[in-house]
Amino acid sequence: MNKIKVVFSALISLSLILGNISVSYAKIKPRETNSQFSHLEQPLTLKILVTLGGAGLIGIEIWWFLFSRTKSQKNNIDKHI
């Protein structure tokens, strides 16, 4: 269980570092005269990393709330075996 925590914390740290590095590459286009938001041109690799990171975090959350078992549930199963 401890190894899993280390892997997850390493993945989260890596995604935060890559996100901070890639933000510096975003280029702001000149603002138009209308009141629309300005468009940020971002590299495809950043879009893919953000998408995969978000999907991974959603997957971890689904696993945590739907499929993980508490210690008391694991002990109950062990006692019945």
Gaussian input, Z-matrix of N, CA and C with variables (Angstrom, degrees):
# hf/3-21g

backbone

0 1
 N
 C     1     B1
 C     2     B2     1     A1
 N     3     B3     2     A2     1     D1
 C     4     B4     3     A3     2     D2
 C     5     B5     4     A4     3     D3
 N     6     B6     5     A5     4     D4
 C     7     B7     6     A6     5     D5
 C     8     B8     7     A7     6     D6
 N     9     B9     8     A8     7     D7
 C    10    B10     9     A9     8     D8
 C    11    B11    10    A10     9     D9
 N    12    B12    11    A11    10    D10
 C    13    B13    12    A12    11    D11
 C    14    B14    13    A13    12    D12
 N    15    B15    14    A14    13    D13
 C    16    B16    15    A15    14    D14
 C    17    B17    16    A16    15    D15
 N    18    B18    17    A17    16    D16
 C    19    B19    18    A18    17    D17
 C    20    B20    19    A19    18    D18
 N    21    B21    20    A20    19    D19
 C    22    B22    21    A21    20    D20
 C    23    B23    22    A22    21    D21
 N    24    B24    23    A23    22    D22
 C    25    B25    24    A24    23    D23
 C    26    B26    25    A25    24    D24
 N    27    B27    26    A26    25    D25
 C    28    B28    27    A27    26    D26
 C    29    B29    28    A28    27    D27
 N    30    B30    29    A29    28    D28
 C    31    B31    30    A30    29    D29
 C    32    B32    31    A31    30    D30
 N    33    B33    32    A32    31    D31
 C    34    B34    33    A33    32    D32
 C    35    B35    34    A34    33    D33
 N    36    B36    35    A35    34    D34
 C    37    B37    36    A36    35    D35
 C    38    B38    37    A37    36    D36
 N    39    B39    38    A38    37    D37
 C    40    B40    39    A39    38    D38
 C    41    B41    40    A40    39    D39
 N    42    B42    41    A41    40    D40
 C    43    B43    42    A42    41    D41
 C    44    B44    43    A43    42    D42
 N    45    B45    44    A44    43    D43
 C    46    B46    45    A45    44    D44
 C    47    B47    46    A46    45    D45
 N    48    B48    47    A47    46    D46
 C    49    B49    48    A48    47    D47
 C    50    B50    49    A49    48    D48
 N    51    B51    50    A50    49    D49
 C    52    B52    51    A51    50    D50
 C    53    B53    52    A52    51    D51
 N    54    B54    53    A53    52    D52
 C    55    B55    54    A54    53    D53
 C    56    B56    55    A55    54    D54
 N    57    B57    56    A56    55    D55
 C    58    B58    57    A57    56    D56
 C    59    B59    58    A58    57    D57
 N    60    B60    59    A59    58    D58
 C    61    B61    60    A60    59    D59
 C    62    B62    61    A61    60    D60
 N    63    B63    62    A62    61    D61
 C    64    B64    63    A63    62    D62
 C    65    B65    64    A64    63    D63
 N    66    B66    65    A65    64    D64
 C    67    B67    66    A66    65    D65
 C    68    B68    67    A67    66    D66
 N    69    B69    68    A68    67    D67
 C    70    B70    69    A69    68    D68
 C    71    B71    70    A70    69    D69
 N    72    B72    71    A71    70    D70
 C    73    B73    72    A72    71    D71
 C    74    B74    73    A73    72    D72
 N    75    B75    74    A74    73    D73
 C    76    B76    75    A75    74    D74
 C    77    B77    76    A76    75    D75
 N    78    B78    77    A77    76    D76
 C    79    B79    78    A78    77    D77
 C    80    B80    79    A79    78    D78
 N    81    B81    80    A80    79    D79
 C    82    B82    81    A81    80    D80
 C    83    B83    82    A82    81    D81
 N    84    B84    83    A83    82    D82
 C    85    B85    84    A84    83    D83
 C    86    B86    85    A85    84    D84
 N    87    B87    86    A86    85    D85
 C    88    B88    87    A87    86    D86
 C    89    B89    88    A88    87    D87
 N    90    B90    89    A89    88    D88
 C    91    B91    90    A90    89    D89
 C    92    B92    91    A91    90    D90
 N    93    B93    92    A92    91    D91
 C    94    B94    93    A93    92    D92
 C    95    B95    94    A94    93    D93
 N    96    B96    95    A95    94    D94
 C    97    B97    96    A96    95    D95
 C    98    B98    97    A97    96    D96
 N    99    B99    98    A98    97    D97
 C   100   B100    99    A99    98    D98
 C   101   B101   100   A100    99    D99
 N   102   B102   101   A101   100   D100
 C   103   B103   102   A102   101   D101
 C   104   B104   103   A103   102   D102
 N   105   B105   104   A104   103   D103
 C   106   B106   105   A105   104   D104
 C   107   B107   106   A106   105   D105
 N   108   B108   107   A107   106   D106
 C   109   B109   108   A108   107   D107
 C   110   B110   109   A109   108   D108
 N   111   B111   110   A110   109   D109
 C   112   B112   111   A111   110   D110
 C   113   B113   112   A112   111   D111
 N   114   B114   113   A113   112   D112
 C   115   B115   114   A114   113   D113
 C   116   B116   115   A115   114   D114
 N   117   B117   116   A116   115   D115
 C   118   B118   117   A117   116   D116
 C   119   B119   118   A118   117   D117
 N   120   B120   119   A119   118   D118
 C   121   B121   120   A120   119   D119
 C   122   B122   121   A121   120   D120
 N   123   B123   122   A122   121   D121
 C   124   B124   123   A123   122   D122
 C   125   B125   124   A124   123   D123
 N   126   B126   125   A125   124   D124
 C   127   B127   126   A126   125   D125
 C   128   B128   127   A127   126   D126
 N   129   B129   128   A128   127   D127
 C   130   B130   129   A129   128   D128
 C   131   B131   130   A130   129   D129
 N   132   B132   131   A131   130   D130
 C   133   B133   132   A132   131   D131
 C   134   B134   133   A133   132   D132
 N   135   B135   134   A134   133   D133
 C   136   B136   135   A135   134   D134
 C   137   B137   136   A136   135   D135
 N   138   B138   137   A137   136   D136
 C   139   B139   138   A138   137   D137
 C   140   B140   139   A139   138   D138
 N   141   B141   140   A140   139   D139
 C   142   B142   141   A141   140   D140
 C   143   B143   142   A142   141   D141
 N   144   B144   143   A143   142   D142
 C   145   B145   144   A144   143   D143
 C   146   B146   145   A145   144   D144
 N   147   B147   146   A146   145   D145
 C   148   B148   147   A147   146   D146
 C   149   B149   148   A148   147   D147
 N   150   B150   149   A149   148   D148
 C   151   B151   150   A150   149   D149
 C   152   B152   151   A151   150   D150
 N   153   B153   152   A152   151   D151
 C   154   B154   153   A153   152   D152
 C   155   B155   154   A154   153   D153
 N   156   B156   155   A155   154   D154
 C   157   B157   156   A156   155   D155
 C   158   B158   157   A157   156   D156
 N   159   B159   158   A158   157   D157
 C   160   B160   159   A159   158   D158
 C   161   B161   160   A160   159   D159
 N   162   B162   161   A161   160   D160
 C   163   B163   162   A162   161   D161
 C   164   B164   163   A163   162   D162
 N   165   B165   164   A164   163   D163
 C   166   B166   165   A165   164   D164
 C   167   B167   166   A166   165   D165
 N   168   B168   167   A167   166   D166
 C   169   B169   168   A168   167   D167
 C   170   B170   169   A169   168   D168
 N   171   B171   170   A170   169   D169
 C   172   B172   171   A171   170   D170
 C   173   B173   172   A172   171   D171
 N   174   B174   173   A173   172   D172
 C   175   B175   174   A174   173   D173
 C   176   B176   175   A175   174   D174
 N   177   B177   176   A176   175   D175
 C   178   B178   177   A177   176   D176
 C   179   B179   178   A178   177   D177
 N   180   B180   179   A179   178   D178
 C   181   B181   180   A180   179   D179
 C   182   B182   181   A181   180   D180
 N   183   B183   182   A182   181   D181
 C   184   B184   183   A183   182   D182
 C   185   B185   184   A184   183   D183
 N   186   B186   185   A185   184   D184
 C   187   B187   186   A186   185   D185
 C   188   B188   187   A187   186   D186
 N   189   B189   188   A188   187   D187
 C   190   B190   189   A189   188   D188
 C   191   B191   190   A190   189   D189
 N   192   B192   191   A191   190   D190
 C   193   B193   192   A192   191   D191
 C   194   B194   193   A193   192   D192
 N   195   B195   194   A194   193   D193
 C   196   B196   195   A195   194   D194
 C   197   B197   196   A196   195   D195
 N   198   B198   197   A197   196   D196
 C   199   B199   198   A198   197   D197
 C   200   B200   199   A199   198   D198
 N   201   B201   200   A200   199   D199
 C   202   B202   201   A201   200   D200
 C   203   B203   202   A202   201   D201
 N   204   B204   203   A203   202   D202
 C   205   B205   204   A204   203   D203
 C   206   B206   205   A205   204   D204
 N   207   B207   206   A206   205   D205
 C   208   B208   207   A207   206   D206
 C   209   B209   208   A208   207   D207
 N   210   B210   209   A209   208   D208
 C   211   B211   210   A210   209   D209
 C   212   B212   211   A211   210   D210
 N   213   B213   212   A212   211   D211
 C   214   B214   213   A213   212   D212
 C   215   B215   214   A214   213   D213
 N   216   B216   215   A215   214   D214
 C   217   B217   216   A216   215   D215
 C   218   B218   217   A217   216   D216
 N   219   B219   218   A218   217   D217
 C   220   B220   219   A219   218   D218
 C   221   B221   220   A220   219   D219
 N   222   B222   221   A221   220   D220
 C   223   B223   222   A222   221   D221
 C   224   B224   223   A223   222   D222
 N   225   B225   224   A224   223   D223
 C   226   B226   225   A225   224   D224
 C   227   B227   226   A226   225   D225
 N   228   B228   227   A227   226   D226
 C   229   B229   228   A228   227   D227
 C   230   B230   229   A229   228   D228
 N   231   B231   230   A230   229   D229
 C   232   B232   231   A231   230   D230
 C   233   B233   232   A232   231   D231
 N   234   B234   233   A233   232   D232
 C   235   B235   234   A234   233   D233
 C   236   B236   235   A235   234   D234
 N   237   B237   236   A236   235   D235
 C   238   B238   237   A237   236   D236
 C   239   B239   238   A238   237   D237
 N   240   B240   239   A239   238   D238
 C   241   B241   240   A240   239   D239
 C   242   B242   241   A241   240   D240

   B1=1.4511
   B2=1.5241
   B3=1.3205
   B4=1.4542
   B5=1.5260
   B6=1.3356
   B7=1.4642
   B8=1.5243
   B9=1.3198
   B10=1.4630
   B11=1.5236
   B12=1.3181
   B13=1.4599
   B14=1.5192
   B15=1.3174
   B16=1.4632
   B17=1.5240
   B18=1.3275
   B19=1.4761
   B20=1.5233
   B21=1.3157
   B22=1.4609
   B23=1.5217
   B24=1.3099
   B25=1.4631
   B26=1.5237
   B27=1.3320
   B28=1.4645
   B29=1.5267
   B30=1.3296
   B31=1.4668
   B32=1.5257
   B33=1.3092
   B34=1.4633
   B35=1.5199
   B36=1.3190
   B37=1.4666
   B38=1.5149
   B39=1.3180
   B40=1.4626
   B41=1.5242
   B42=1.3348
   B43=1.4641
   B44=1.5249
   B45=1.3310
   B46=1.4604
   B47=1.5263
   B48=1.3173
   B49=1.4608
   B50=1.5149
   B51=1.3481
   B52=1.4607
   B53=1.5261
   B54=1.3161
   B55=1.4574
   B56=1.5137
   B57=1.3281
   B58=1.4593
   B59=1.5168
   B60=1.3167
   B61=1.4632
   B62=1.5151
   B63=1.3296
   B64=1.4593
   B65=1.5275
   B66=1.3148
   B67=1.4609
   B68=1.5172
   B69=1.3110
   B70=1.4589
   B71=1.5221
   B72=1.3339
   B73=1.4597
   B74=1.5281
   B75=1.3094
   B76=1.4623
   B77=1.5286
   B78=1.3361
   B79=1.4611
   B80=1.5282
   B81=1.3105
   B82=1.4593
   B83=1.5208
   B84=1.3352
   B85=1.4602
   B86=1.5300
   B87=1.3243
   B88=1.4702
   B89=1.5300
   B90=1.3017
   B91=1.4599
   B92=1.5219
   B93=1.3272
   B94=1.4606
   B95=1.5221
   B96=1.3101
   B97=1.4626
   B98=1.5247
   B99=1.3310
   B100=1.4680
   B101=1.5271
   B102=1.3041
   B103=1.4660
   B104=1.5248
   B105=1.3193
   B106=1.4609
   B107=1.5234
   B108=1.3176
   B109=1.4597
   B110=1.5200
   B111=1.3235
   B112=1.4567
   B113=1.5277
   B114=1.3230
   B115=1.4639
   B116=1.5235
   B117=1.3308
   B118=1.4608
   B119=1.5214
   B120=1.3053
   B121=1.4590
   B122=1.5242
   B123=1.3282
   B124=1.4514
   B125=1.5237
   B126=1.3327
   B127=1.4675
   B128=1.5285
   B129=1.3214
   B130=1.4600
   B131=1.5294
   B132=1.3305
   B133=1.4672
   B134=1.5292
   B135=1.3276
   B136=1.4618
   B137=1.5212
   B138=1.3142
   B139=1.4645
   B140=1.5279
   B141=1.3357
   B142=1.4621
   B143=1.5258
   B144=1.3471
   B145=1.4672
   B146=1.5268
   B147=1.3091
   B148=1.4668
   B149=1.5243
   B150=1.3272
   B151=1.4590
   B152=1.5281
   B153=1.3357
   B154=1.4637
   B155=1.5366
   B156=1.3269
   B157=1.4574
   B158=1.5254
   B159=1.3197
   B160=1.4658
   B161=1.5204
   B162=1.3379
   B163=1.4694
   B164=1.5251
   B165=1.3366
   B166=1.4573
   B167=1.5136
   B168=1.3253
   B169=1.4638
   B170=1.5290
   B171=1.3174
   B172=1.4685
   B173=1.5274
   B174=1.3420
   B175=1.4650
   B176=1.5156
   B177=1.3271
   B178=1.4667
   B179=1.5231
   B180=1.3140
   B181=1.4664
   B182=1.5267
   B183=1.3253
   B184=1.4651
   B185=1.5228
   B186=1.3368
   B187=1.4685
   B188=1.5275
   B189=1.3208
   B190=1.4680
   B191=1.5260
   B192=1.3348
   B193=1.4610
   B194=1.5267
   B195=1.3313
   B196=1.4538
   B197=1.5294
   B198=1.3275
   B199=1.4464
   B200=1.5191
   B201=1.3088
   B202=1.4629
   B203=1.5270
   B204=1.3053
   B205=1.4633
   B206=1.5164
   B207=1.3131
   B208=1.4542
   B209=1.5257
   B210=1.3227
   B211=1.4684
   B212=1.5237
   B213=1.3219
   B214=1.4620
   B215=1.5303
   B216=1.3336
   B217=1.4585
   B218=1.5307
   B219=1.3265
   B220=1.4632
   B221=1.5229
   B222=1.3242
   B223=1.4644
   B224=1.5165
   B225=1.3081
   B226=1.4650
   B227=1.5195
   B228=1.3132
   B229=1.4599
   B230=1.5264
   B231=1.3303
   B232=1.4485
   B233=1.5285
   B234=1.3299
   B235=1.4792
   B236=1.5176
   B237=1.3397
   B238=1.4655
   B239=1.5191
   B240=1.3155
   B241=1.4805
   B242=1.4888
   A1=110.44
   A2=116.92
   A3=120.79
   A4=110.89
   A5=117.20
   A6=120.99
   A7=110.76
   A8=116.81
   A9=120.85
   A10=109.91
   A11=117.50
   A12=120.89
   A13=111.18
   A14=116.69
   A15=120.86
   A16=110.11
   A17=117.09
   A18=120.79
   A19=110.11
   A20=117.98
   A21=120.60
   A22=111.57
   A23=118.10
   A24=119.77
   A25=110.73
   A26=117.66
   A27=120.34
   A28=110.89
   A29=117.18
   A30=120.58
   A31=111.60
   A32=116.56
   A33=120.05
   A34=110.28
   A35=117.59
   A36=120.61
   A37=111.11
   A38=116.84
   A39=120.80
   A40=110.92
   A41=117.17
   A42=119.39
   A43=111.58
   A44=117.40
   A45=119.67
   A46=111.46
   A47=117.07
   A48=120.63
   A49=110.54
   A50=117.56
   A51=120.55
   A52=111.44
   A53=117.15
   A54=120.39
   A55=111.64
   A56=117.57
   A57=120.74
   A58=112.02
   A59=117.16
   A60=120.25
   A61=110.61
   A62=116.47
   A63=119.64
   A64=112.46
   A65=118.22
   A66=120.39
   A67=110.38
   A68=117.25
   A69=120.29
   A70=111.99
   A71=118.26
   A72=121.17
   A73=113.39
   A74=117.63
   A75=120.51
   A76=109.43
   A77=115.16
   A78=120.11
   A79=109.13
   A80=115.74
   A81=120.86
   A82=108.64
   A83=115.71
   A84=120.02
   A85=108.69
   A86=117.53
   A87=119.51
   A88=111.20
   A89=115.78
   A90=121.48
   A91=110.67
   A92=114.92
   A93=120.37
   A94=109.28
   A95=116.31
   A96=120.67
   A97=112.99
   A98=117.81
   A99=118.60
   A100=110.49
   A101=117.17
   A102=121.41
   A103=113.30
   A104=118.02
   A105=121.01
   A106=109.96
   A107=114.57
   A108=119.71
   A109=109.60
   A110=116.62
   A111=119.66
   A112=109.22
   A113=116.44
   A114=122.55
   A115=109.97
   A116=116.63
   A117=121.83
   A118=108.81
   A119=116.54
   A120=120.61
   A121=108.13
   A122=116.51
   A123=120.72
   A124=109.94
   A125=116.85
   A126=120.10
   A127=111.63
   A128=114.29
   A129=121.01
   A130=111.75
   A131=117.15
   A132=119.41
   A133=111.40
   A134=116.97
   A135=120.37
   A136=110.71
   A137=116.65
   A138=120.19
   A139=110.80
   A140=116.06
   A141=120.29
   A142=110.72
   A143=117.36
   A144=120.63
   A145=111.77
   A146=116.90
   A147=120.15
   A148=110.33
   A149=116.77
   A150=120.74
   A151=111.29
   A152=116.78
   A153=120.14
   A154=111.60
   A155=116.68
   A156=119.89
   A157=111.95
   A158=116.20
   A159=120.20
   A160=111.89
   A161=116.15
   A162=119.67
   A163=110.54
   A164=117.33
   A165=120.41
   A166=112.48
   A167=116.37
   A168=119.70
   A169=111.50
   A170=117.29
   A171=120.28
   A172=109.85
   A173=116.48
   A174=120.34
   A175=112.34
   A176=116.71
   A177=120.70
   A178=110.30
   A179=117.30
   A180=120.78
   A181=111.30
   A182=117.12
   A183=120.23
   A184=110.23
   A185=116.64
   A186=119.35
   A187=110.63
   A188=116.99
   A189=121.32
   A190=111.20
   A191=116.57
   A192=119.33
   A193=113.51
   A194=118.64
   A195=118.94
   A196=114.26
   A197=118.43
   A198=119.77
   A199=115.24
   A200=118.81
   A201=119.18
   A202=109.38
   A203=114.58
   A204=119.97
   A205=108.81
   A206=115.48
   A207=119.91
   A208=109.29
   A209=116.23
   A210=120.36
   A211=111.41
   A212=116.68
   A213=118.96
   A214=110.99
   A215=117.58
   A216=120.04
   A217=110.34
   A218=117.22
   A219=120.58
   A220=110.42
   A221=118.33
   A222=121.53
   A223=111.16
   A224=118.18
   A225=121.19
   A226=110.66
   A227=117.01
   A228=120.62
   A229=109.81
   A230=117.87
   A231=121.70
   A232=111.92
   A233=117.13
   A234=120.45
   A235=111.41
   A236=117.13
   A237=120.07
   A238=112.64
   A239=116.89
   A240=119.70
   A241=111.75
   D1=-35.68
   D2=-178.70
   D3=-67.22
   D4=-35.16
   D5=178.98
   D6=-64.91
   D7=-36.53
   D8=179.63
   D9=-64.72
   D10=-42.32
   D11=178.31
   D12=-62.10
   D13=-39.79
   D14=179.70
   D15=-65.56
   D16=-42.06
   D17=179.81
   D18=-65.24
   D19=-45.65
   D20=-180.00
   D21=-63.90
   D22=-41.49
   D23=179.53
   D24=-67.43
   D25=-35.43
   D26=176.79
   D27=-66.18
   D28=-41.22
   D29=178.61
   D30=-64.57
   D31=-42.01
   D32=179.37
   D33=-66.01
   D34=-42.34
   D35=178.39
   D36=-62.93
   D37=-42.69
   D38=179.63
   D39=-63.71
   D40=-41.74
   D41=179.85
   D42=-66.05
   D43=-36.44
   D44=177.28
   D45=-66.94
   D46=-40.99
   D47=178.96
   D48=-64.83
   D49=-46.65
   D50=179.71
   D51=-64.45
   D52=-36.48
   D53=177.75
   D54=-64.56
   D55=-41.81
   D56=179.10
   D57=-67.37
   D58=-37.02
   D59=179.49
   D60=-68.73
   D61=-42.89
   D62=-174.58
   D63=-74.08
   D64=-22.16
   D65=177.99
   D66=-63.73
   D67=-32.23
   D68=-178.93
   D69=-68.18
   D70=-18.26
   D71=179.61
   D72=-86.75
   D73=-10.86
   D74=-179.02
   D75=-67.19
   D76=136.48
   D77=-179.21
   D78=-113.44
   D79=135.31
   D80=179.70
   D81=-94.90
   D82=126.39
   D83=176.60
   D84=-76.59
   D85=154.31
   D86=177.81
   D87=-58.77
   D88=143.54
   D89=-176.96
   D90=-73.65
   D91=135.74
   D92=178.45
   D93=-83.42
   D94=171.81
   D95=-176.37
   D96=-76.29
   D97=-20.56
   D98=-179.90
   D99=-81.40
   D100=177.08
   D101=-173.26
   D102=-94.35
   D103=27.05
   D104=178.26
   D105=-79.92
   D106=162.67
   D107=175.36
   D108=-68.74
   D109=148.99
   D110=176.47
   D111=-76.43
   D112=145.87
   D113=-176.50
   D114=-92.04
   D115=132.36
   D116=175.80
   D117=-101.22
   D118=121.92
   D119=175.79
   D120=-85.44
   D121=119.06
   D122=-176.36
   D123=-122.94
   D124=145.38
   D125=-178.63
   D126=-67.69
   D127=153.55
   D128=-178.46
   D129=-61.51
   D130=-36.28
   D131=-179.75
   D132=-63.05
   D133=-37.17
   D134=177.16
   D135=-65.01
   D136=-42.63
   D137=179.20
   D138=-61.80
   D139=-41.35
   D140=180.00
   D141=-67.66
   D142=-43.35
   D143=179.76
   D144=-62.91
   D145=-41.80
   D146=179.55
   D147=-65.81
   D148=-41.32
   D149=179.24
   D150=-64.23
   D151=-46.60
   D152=179.77
   D153=-66.64
   D154=-38.79
   D155=177.28
   D156=-63.35
   D157=-43.38
   D158=178.15
   D159=-64.68
   D160=-43.09
   D161=178.97
   D162=-64.79
   D163=-38.24
   D164=177.69
   D165=-64.56
   D166=-43.39
   D167=178.73
   D168=-65.79
   D169=-37.91
   D170=176.67
   D171=-64.32
   D172=-40.80
   D173=177.97
   D174=-62.69
   D175=-42.69
   D176=178.05
   D177=-63.17
   D178=-41.04
   D179=179.71
   D180=-65.08
   D181=-42.76
   D182=177.88
   D183=-62.62
   D184=-44.63
   D185=178.39
   D186=-60.94
   D187=-44.14
   D188=-176.16
   D189=-60.10
   D190=-46.36
   D191=-174.21
   D192=-86.19
   D193=-25.12
   D194=-175.13
   D195=-106.02
   D196=-33.11
   D197=-170.03
   D198=-115.82
   D199=-15.65
   D200=-179.77
   D201=-79.83
   D202=154.14
   D203=179.39
   D204=-118.81
   D205=144.85
   D206=177.50
   D207=-75.86
   D208=168.60
   D209=-179.78
   D210=-61.96
   D211=-37.14
   D212=-179.22
   D213=-68.01
   D214=-35.80
   D215=177.15
   D216=-67.02
   D217=-40.46
   D218=178.49
   D219=-64.94
   D220=-40.01
   D221=179.19
   D222=-66.76
   D223=-36.82
   D224=177.55
   D225=-63.46
   D226=-41.52
   D227=179.62
   D228=-66.39
   D229=-41.48
   D230=179.82
   D231=-64.47
   D232=-35.17
   D233=-179.29
   D234=-69.48
   D235=-31.90
   D236=-177.64
   D237=-79.74
   D238=-14.08
   D239=-178.29
   D240=-85.95

